[in-house]
């Protein structure tokens, strides 16, 4: 069964970015390594995962993403601080595994191929 995520990324200035994905680790890795150089998240250096929720139904996740995006900043902060009061990077230890090493400059298809080989 596939899982879908709504997540919030932040940066040193505590700016917020709300997103949706079915591959949270890979998507956060892309944000941290600025895979899409001209994107909003790359430009503002969103490199900390500060919040996420998981869903079984993609429509529920998309609806939740839209709901959170519509909130004022103070309401988003309350949501984050309720579960992450230290504003910690929840993904800090995710990429210590060797299969993530050397991937920042790789093309997404190369990463997918490399991971497929490691998992087989």
C-alpha positions, 0 to 999 in steps of 0.5 A, a space after each residue: 500500500 502506498 503512503 502519501 505525505 504532506 510536509 513542511 520544510 524550513 530554512 535558517 530564517 524559519 520560512 515555510 514551504 508546504 508540499 505533497 509527495 508519495 516519496 518523502 525521503 527522496 523529495 526531502 533529499 531533492 530539496 536539501 540538495 537543490 535538485 531544481 536549481 531555479 525553484 522557490 525551495 532552492 532559492 530560499 535554501 529550504 533544507 530542514 524537514 520540520 513537520 509531516 503527516 502521512 495518508 493512505 489516500 492521495 486525495 486526503 493528502 492533497 486536501 490537507 496540503 491545500 488546507 495548510 497552505 491556506 493557513 496564516 503563518 501563526 497557525 502553521 507554526 502552532 502545528 509544527 511546534 506542537 510536535 516539534 518544539 525544538 524545530 529539529 530537522 526530522 530528516 537529519 539522520 535519514 541520509 547516512 545510509 550508503 545508498 544516498 551517498 554521492 547522489 546530490 549531483 545525479 540526475 533523478 533517473 540515475 538515482 532511481 537506477 542506483 537505488 534499484 540496483 542496491 535494493 536487488 
